[in-house]
């Protein structure tokens, strides 16, 4: 009787988790840090100026390399429907979050059974609650990874070429979303598949890899049009001529670090990096693997374990050749696969042990979400400067002025100023009667100045340099040397300064090399 109604019982906490994940957008807010604001500026450029792009967000790993643009195009329908409102797009992110639960349930049910699928969806719903307020391109790879895995496992069992075609197609889109995950998986997939095809005399099925041209065409077209600039960037990094972002570690230190990361950081992705829970998971995983191989009766389960271990440790093996830091969003798409592996262990270990650990992991994820949500401040004037609600308030404050014509400049510690820039653009389209000139000096000029970061000094920021602050930026770059005519300081330290400039002061041209747009993304 309990098993019969289990799926309905599990739906209750899943729905509750969806509500928690929607907490920010319910309040009319999303996290709006530099990378997310950059994506909105790119979508704005595509929609407003019809500038279709072949590039997505820049890769943080290798200079000169960019992800594909599919994340932008995936979000653009919501962007258009919401007329550029980030909160409307935030509701679309909630839909993507729900879709990720559907996908992992589908893969889990197809491979192992309905109960495993429901448990996987339940755990994923708790692990990713805090992701929804700030989705960016790696989440697209997380969304698709269980489907890629399911279709590939299915192909290994039935040799239906349509499953292999779907595997390659989905993997291509995963590469679009997150190259740091998708490319190593592709490099691992090919030799594994070729061996399997030769062994089973199905080598002709390798032609299905041609479907990769569809999702990877943006990379190919861009490089053909730009003298293979990305390929050259990749080559210079691999061959050692480009050292930016590399860690100064010898091979033994790097190997030791990657072993620790694969065991602790990788599995810690589903325990919110709680060391004790992660160590407990490691022991249960080892025990489960031992028992699965010992029994060896269920070929589907054994195939899943073989492929999962091959891809998981193969991915970390490839990171040995990448001498930069492995950020958590590189291996974020492994989260659904680790969860599927975890729920599979229900078949291999004692049920009481399994459910005890499952409830412990689930509860800790929920506890972490509650702690974070408990610190959320709905008062926009006091909230984090990297939230949409606050940046919208800044733009509203500027546009509430009586003047119908003004210019403005933005200073932020990272020098990009994407977050307030998008908010000001958003209001500029809403209040058409005002003539606004971004990064131009006018008779009335506003300076929008972010506070120094409280989380530490960024070596790439002007705040890090001695005797350097926004005052130096004002006098040297904007070439305004007098005190503001009006100054408003928000409770979080953000500042708006208003200047009434004479003709002579207006003619003093600002630094022409200020970062004004999204070219350096």
C-alpha positions in Angstrom: 0.0 0.0 0.0 2.8 2.4 0.9 4.7 1.7 -2.3 1.5 2.3 -4.3 1.1 5.8 -2.9 4.8 6.6 -2.6 4.9 8.7 -5.7 2.1 10.9 -4.4 3.8 11.2 -1.0 7.1 12.2 -2.6 5.3 14.9 -4.7 4.4 16.8 -1.6 8.0 17.7 -0.6 8.9 18.3 -4.2 6.2 20.9 -4.6 7.3 22.4 -1.3 10.9 22.6 -2.7 9.6 24.2 -5.9 8.0 26.9 -3.7 11.3 27.4 -1.8 13.2 27.7 -5.1 10.8 30.3 -6.3 11.2 32.4 -3.1 13.3 35.2 -4.8 11.1 35.5 -7.9 7.9 35.6 -5.8 9.5 38.6 -4.2 10.2 40.2 -7.6 13.9 39.5 -7.5 16.8 37.4 -8.9 20.5 37.3 -8.2 21.9 39.8 -10.7 25.7 39.6 -10.5 28.1 40.5 -13.4 27.8 37.3 -15.3 24.0 37.2 -15.3 23.7 40.9 -16.1 26.1 40.3 -19.0 23.7 37.7 -20.3 20.8 40.1 -20.1 22.8 42.7 -22.0 23.6 40.2 -24.7 20.0 39.2 -25.0 19.0 42.9 -25.1 21.5 43.4 -27.9 20.2 40.4 -29.9 16.6 41.5 -29.5 16.9 45.3 -29.8 19.7 45.5 -32.4 19.1 42.2 -34.2 22.7 41.3 -33.6 22.5 37.5 -33.8 25.6 36.1 -32.0 27.7 32.9 -32.6 29.2 33.4 -29.1 27.9 32.8 -25.7 29.4 33.6 -22.3 33.2 33.6 -22.2 34.9 30.5 -20.8 36.5 31.2 -17.4 39.0 28.5 -17.9 40.9 29.3 -21.1 41.4 32.9 -22.3 39.9 33.6 -25.8 37.4 30.7 -25.6 33.6 31.1 -25.4 30.7 28.8 -24.7 28.0 28.5 -27.3 25.1 31.0 -27.6 22.3 28.4 -27.0 21.8 29.5 -23.4 21.0 33.0 -24.6 18.6 31.8 -27.3 16.9 29.4 -24.8 16.1 32.4 -22.6 15.2 34.9 -25.3 11.5 33.8 -25.7 11.0 34.6 -22.0 13.1 37.8 -22.3 10.8 39.0 -25.2 7.6 37.9 -23.5 8.6 39.7 -20.3 9.8 42.8 -22.2 13.3 42.4 -20.7 12.0 42.1 -17.1 14.6 39.8 -15.3 11.9 38.6 -12.9 9.8 37.3 -15.8 12.9 35.4 -17.0 13.4 34.3 -13.4 10.0 32.5 -13.6 11.2 30.8 -16.8 14.2 29.6 -14.7 11.7 28.0 -12.2 10.2 26.2 -15.2 13.7 24.9 -16.2 14.2 23.8 -12.6 10.9 21.8 -12.7 11.9 20.4 -16.1 15.2 19.2 -14.6 13.2 17.2 -12.1 11.1 15.7 -14.9 14.2 14.7 -16.8 15.9 13.0 -13.9 12.7 11.3 -13.0 12.3 10.1 -16.6 15.9 8.8 -16.8 15.7 7.1 -13.4 12.3 5.5 -14.0 13.4 4.2 -17.4 16.7 2.8 -16.2 15.8 1.5 -12.7 12.1 2.0 -11.8 9.5 4.5 -10.7 10.6 4.6 -7.1 14.2 5.3 -8.0 13.0 8.0 -10.4 10.9 9.7 -7.7 13.7 9.6 -5.2 16.2 11.1 -7.7 13.8 13.9 -8.5 13.2 14.5 -4.8 16.9 14.8 -4.0 17.7 16.9 -7.0 14.9 19.3 -6.0 16.6 19.9 -2.7 20.1 20.1 -4.0 19.4 22.8 -6.6 16.9 25.0 -4.6 19.5 27.7 -4.3 20.5 27.6 -7.9 17.2 28.9 -9.3 17.7 32.5 -8.3 20.8 32.8 -10.5 20.8 30.4 -13.4 23.5 30.6 -16.0 24.8 28.5 -18.8 26.1 25.4 -16.9 22.6 24.8 -15.6 21.6 23.9 -19.2 24.2 21.1 -19.1 22.9 19.9 -15.8 19.4 19.9 -17.3 20.4 17.6 -20.1 23.0 15.3 -18.5 20.6 12.6 -17.2 19.0 12.4 -20.7 22.4 12.0 -22.4 23.3 9.3 -19.9 20.0 7.5 -20.3 20.1 7.4 -24.1 23.7 6.3 -24.1 23.1 3.5 -21.6 20.0 2.5 -23.7 22.1 2.3 -26.8 24.6 0.0 -25.1 21.8 -2.3 -24.2 19.7 -2.4 -27.5 22.0 -1.0 -30.2 19.2 1.1 -31.6 20.9 3.8 -33.5 18.3 6.4 -32.7 19.4 6.3 -29.1 23.0 6.9 -30.1 21.9 9.8 -32.4 20.1 11.3 -29.4 23.1 10.8 -27.2 25.4 12.7 -29.6 22.8 15.4 -30.2 22.2 16.0 -26.5 25.9 16.0 -25.8 26.4 18.6 -28.4 24.0 20.9 -26.7 25.7 20.1 -23.4 29.0 21.4 -24.9 27.1 24.5 -26.0 26.2 25.1 -22.4 29.4 24.1 -20.6 32.5 23.1 -22.6 34.5 22.3 -19.4 32.1 19.4 -18.8 30.9 18.5 -22.3 34.3 18.4 -24.2 35.9 15.9 -21.7 32.8 13.7 -21.8 33.0 13.7 -25.7 36.7 12.8 -25.6 35.9 10.0 -23.2 32.9 8.8 -25.2 34.6 8.3 -28.5 37.2 5.7 -27.5 34.7 3.9 -25.3 32.2 3.8 -28.1 34.6 2.8 -30.8 35.9 -0.1 -28.7 32.3 -1.2 -28.0 31.3 -0.9 -31.7 34.3 -2.9 -32.9 33.7 -5.5 -30.3 30.0 -5.9 -31.4 30.7 -5.3 -35.2 28.6 -2.1 -35.3 31.3 0.3 -36.4 28.9 1.8 -39.0 26.9 3.3 -36.2 29.7 5.8 -35.6 28.3 7.9 -38.5 25.6 9.0 -36.0 28.3 11.3 -34.5 27.7 13.5 -37.6 24.7 14.9 -35.8 27.2 16.9 -33.6 27.4 19.3 -36.5 24.0 20.7 -35.6 24.7 21.9 -32.0 28.4 22.6 -32.7 27.9 24.6 -35.9 28.1 28.0 -34.1 31.7 27.2 -33.0 32.7 26.1 -36.5 31.1 29.0 -38.3 32.6 31.5 -35.9 36.1 30.2 -36.3 35.8 29.9 -40.0 34.8 33.6 -40.1 37.5 34.7 -37.7 40.7 33.0 -38.7 40.2 30.1 -36.2 40.7 32.5 -33.3 39.2 30.2 -30.7 41.1 27.2 -32.0 44.3 29.2 -31.7 43.5 30.3 -28.2 43.0 26.6 -27.2 46.2 25.6 -28.9 48.3 28.3 -27.2 46.9 27.3 -23.8 47.5 23.5 -24.3 51.0 24.0 -25.8 52.0 26.3 -22.9 52.4 29.6 -24.6 49.4 31.0 -22.7 49.9 30.8 -19.0 47.0 33.0 -17.8 44.9 31.2 -15.1 47.3 28.3 -14.6 48.2 27.1 -11.1 52.0 27.0 -10.2 51.9 23.3 -9.1 54.1 20.4 -10.1 52.5 17.2 -11.4 52.4 15.4 -8.0 50.7 18.4 -6.3 48.2 18.7 -9.1 47.5 14.9 -9.1 47.0 15.0 -5.3 44.6 17.9 -5.6 42.6 16.3 -8.4 42.2 13.1 -6.4 40.9 15.1 -3.4 38.6 17.1 -5.7 37.1 14.1 -7.4 36.3 12.4 -4.1 35.4 15.3 -1.8 34.4 18.2 -4.1 32.7 16.1 -6.8 30.5 14.1 -4.4 30.2 17.2 -2.2 28.1 18.7 -4.9 25.1 16.9 -3.5 25.9 17.4 0.2 26.4 21.2 0.0 30.1 20.4 0.6 29.5 19.1 4.1 32.7 17.1 4.7 31.2 14.5 7.1 28.3 13.7 4.8 30.6 13.5 1.8 32.9 11.0 3.6 29.8 9.0 4.6 28.7 8.9 1.0 32.1 7.8 -0.2 32.0 4.8 2.2 28.4 3.9 1.0 29.4 4.3 -2.6 32.4 2.0 -2.2 30.2 -0.6 -0.4 27.5 -0.3 -3.0 29.9 -0.7 -5.9 31.5 -3.8 -4.3 28.2 -5.5 -3.8 26.9 -4.6 -7.3 30.0 -6.2 -8.9 29.8 -9.1 -6.5 26.2 -9.9 -7.5 26.7 -9.0 -11.2 23.2 -10.4 -12.1 21.5 -7.2 -13.3 23.4 -6.3 -16.5 21.6 -3.0 -16.7 22.8 -1.9 -13.3 26.3 -3.1 -13.9 26.4 -1.3 -17.3 25.3 1.9 -15.5 27.9 1.6 -12.9 30.6 0.9 -15.4 29.7 3.9 -17.6 29.2 6.2 -14.6 32.6 5.4 -13.1 34.3 5.7 -16.5 32.9 9.1 -17.2 33.2 10.4 -13.7 36.8 9.5 -13.0 37.7 10.0 -16.7 36.6 13.6 -16.4 38.8 14.1 -13.3 41.7 12.4 -15.1 41.4 15.0 -17.9 41.6 17.8 -15.4 45.2 16.8 -14.7 46.1 18.2 -18.0 44.3 21.4 -17.3 46.5 23.4 -14.9 43.9 25.9 -13.9 41.4 25.7 -10.9 38.4 23.4 -11.4 35.5 25.5 -10.4 32.3 23.8 -9.2 30.3 24.9 -12.2 32.6 22.8 -14.4 31.3 19.6 -12.9 27.8 20.9 -12.0 26.3 18.7 -14.7 27.5 15.6 -12.7 24.9 16.4 -10.0 22.0 14.4 -11.6 24.3 11.5 -12.5 25.7 11.3 -8.9 22.1 11.3 -7.6 21.0 8.6 -10.0 24.0 6.5 -8.9 23.1 7.2 -5.2 19.5 6.0 -5.6 20.7 3.0 -7.5 22.5 1.9 -4.3 19.1 1.2 -2.8 19.5 -2.2 -4.6 22.9 -2.9 -3.2 22.9 -1.9 0.5 20.6 -2.5 3.4 17.3 -0.5 2.9 17.5 0.9 6.4 21.0 2.2 5.8 20.1 3.6 2.4 17.0 5.5 3.5 18.8 6.7 6.6 21.6 8.3 4.6 19.2 9.5 1.9 17.0 11.3 4.5 20.2 12.7 6.1 21.5 14.1 2.8 18.1 15.4 1.8 17.5 17.1 5.2 20.9 18.8 5.1 20.2 20.2 1.7 16.9 21.5 2.9 18.4 22.9 6.1 21.1 24.8 4.0 18.3 26.2 1.8 16.3 27.4 4.9 19.5 29.0 6.4 20.1 30.9 3.2 16.5 31.9 2.6 16.4 33.1 6.3 19.1 35.6 5.5 17.3 37.1 2.5 16.4 40.7 3.0 13.3 41.8 1.1 14.2 45.5 1.6 15.8 46.5 -1.7 17.7 49.5 -0.2 19.5 47.2 2.3 20.0 44.2 0.0 23.0 42.9 -1.8 24.2 45.2 -4.6 24.2 42.1 -6.8 20.4 41.7 -6.8 18.0 42.8 -9.5 15.7 44.4 -6.9 18.5 46.7 -5.7 19.9 47.6 -9.2 16.3 48.4 -10.3 16.0 50.7 -7.2 19.2 52.5 -8.2 17.9 53.0 -11.8 14.6 54.2 -10.4 16.4 56.7 -8.2 18.2 58.2 -11.2 15.1 58.4 -13.4 13.1 60.0 -10.6 15.0 63.2 -11.2 13.3 66.2 -12.7 15.7 66.5 -15.7 14.5 65.2 -19.0 18.1 64.9 -20.3 21.1 63.6 -18.6 24.3 61.5 -19.0 25.7 58.9 -16.6 28.8 56.9 -15.8 29.1 53.7 -13.8 31.9 52.5 -11.5 32.0 49.0 -10.0 34.9 47.1 -8.5 35.2 44.8 -11.6 35.0 47.9 -13.9 32.3 46.3 -16.1 29.2 47.8 -14.4 26.9 45.4 -16.1 24.3 45.1 -13.3 23.4 48.8 -12.9 23.9 49.3 -16.7 21.2 46.8 -17.6 18.8 48.3 -14.9 19.4 51.8 -16.4 18.8 50.5 -19.9 15.6 48.8 -18.7 14.2 52.1 -17.3 15.3 54.1 -20.3 13.0 51.9 -22.4 10.2 52.4 -19.9 10.5 56.2 -19.7 10.8 57.3 -23.3 10.2 61.0 -22.6 13.7 61.2 -21.0 16.8 61.5 -23.2 19.6 59.5 -21.6 23.2 59.3 -22.7 25.2 56.4 -21.2 28.9 57.2 -20.7 28.5 60.8 -21.9 28.9 64.1 -20.1 25.9 66.3 -20.2 24.8 69.4 -18.3 23.3 67.1 -15.7 25.6 64.0 -15.2 25.1 61.2 -12.8 27.8 59.0 -11.4 26.6 55.6 -10.2 29.2 54.1 -7.8 29.3 50.7 -6.3 30.9 50.2 -2.9 34.2 48.3 -2.3 33.5 44.6 -2.1 33.1 43.4 1.5 34.1 39.8 0.7 37.8 40.6 0.1 40.0 42.5 -2.2 39.9 41.5 -5.8 43.4 41.7 -7.4 41.7 42.7 -10.7 39.9 45.5 -9.1 40.9 49.2 -8.7 40.0 48.8 -5.0 42.9 46.5 -4.6 45.5 49.1 -5.7 46.9 51.4 -3.0 45.5 54.9 -2.8 43.0 54.1 -5.6 39.2 54.6 -5.2 36.2 55.9 -7.0 37.4 59.5 -6.3 40.5 58.9 -8.5 38.2 57.4 -11.2 36.0 60.5 -11.0 38.9 62.9 -11.5 41.2 60.9 -13.8 38.7 59.1 -16.0 35.5 61.1 -15.9 37.4 64.4 -15.4 35.1 65.8 -12.8 37.1 67.5 -10.0 34.4 69.3 -8.0 32.1 68.0 -5.3 28.7 66.7 -6.3 25.7 69.0 -6.2 23.6 66.1 -4.8 24.7 62.8 -3.3 22.6 59.9 -2.2 24.1 57.0 -0.2 22.2 53.7 0.1 22.4 51.7 3.3 24.6 49.1 1.6 27.2 51.7 0.6 26.1 52.3 -3.0 26.3 55.9 -4.1 24.6 58.1 -6.7 26.2 61.5 -7.3 24.6 64.3 -9.4 26.7 67.0 -11.1 25.5 70.2 -12.8 28.3 70.9 -15.2 29.2 74.1 -17.0 30.0 74.1 -20.8 33.7 74.0 -20.0 33.4 71.0 -17.7 31.2 69.2 -20.2 33.8 69.6 -22.9 36.5 67.9 -20.8 36.2 64.5 -22.5 36.2 61.4 -20.3 38.6 58.6 -20.9 37.6 57.1 -24.3 38.8 53.6 -23.2 36.3 53.2 -20.4 34.5 49.8 -20.6 31.1 50.8 -21.9 29.8 47.8 -23.6 30.0 44.0 -23.6 32.8 43.5 -26.0 35.2 42.3 -23.3 32.9 39.5 -22.1 
